[in-house]
Amino acid sequence: MYDEFASPRIIRRLGDPPQHRGSLSGDSCSDVFELSDGSFAVIGTDRTEELDAQLPADAARADYERIVVITRDTLLRAKRDIPDA
């Protein structure tokens, strides 16, 4: 039975694991995951302070949101696993 108030679970990684993208230790590296509620989770570097003032006029960030940067390679490798719809 689906519980709409339950926290989403990580279903799968999108793209290659960090070790396949050149991370020597695999301890910390950008990553993208699909969640059980259909949303996506991203592990990246918090660059909110640096980039917040550069957001376009039609973009906004809530206090609880962060601007997270992932490598180009991480996103390109995840692209093949991102559903079209």
N, C-alpha and C positions, 0 to 999 in steps of 0.2 A: 504494500500500500504506500502511495506517495504522500509524503508529509511536506506541504508547501512551506512550512516554517523551519524545516530542518536545514542545516548548513549544507551547501552543495559539496559534492565530493569530486576529487580529481578522477576523471575517467581515463584520460590518456595524454601522453606528450604529443605535441605537434612538432614534426621535424625530427632531427637527429639529437641524440643525447650529447651533452657537452664534450665528452671524450671523443666523439666522432667529428666534432667541430674544432678540435685542436686544444681543448683544455687539458693541460697536463695532469692536474690533480683531480679535476672534476668536482672540486669542493664548492666553487662558486662560479657561476656562469649564467648568462641570460638563458631563459627557457620560457616556453609557451605551453599551456595546458588547456584542454577542454574540460569543462566542469559538467556535472550531472544535470544542472539546470539549463544547459545550452550556452552559458556564458564562457568567457575565457579568462584565465589567470596568467599573469606575466611576472616573471622574475627578472628584474633589471636593476640598473643603477638609479637611485633617486636623484633627479636633477631639477627638482621643483624650484628651489631657490634661484638657480641659474636661468631657467627657461620661462618661469611664470610671467615675467614682464614682457616676454616676447610673443605671448599667445596672440593670435589674431583677434580683432575686435569682436568677431562673432563666436569666439570660444570662451568658455568659462570653466572654472574649477572650484568645486566645493571644498570647504575646509578639510574634509576627511579624504579628499582625493589627492593623489600625488602624480607628478609627471615622472614617468619611469622610462628610461632609455634602454633599448636592447640593441644588439649589434645588427647590422644589415644582414649578415650571414645567417643569424638566428631566424630572422623573419623570412628570408628567402627560402630557407630549408623547411620552415613550417608551412609555407604557402601551399605546398602539394597536399597537405593534410587538412587544410581549412575547407570546409564544405562550401559549395556555391550558394546554398540556400539553407 
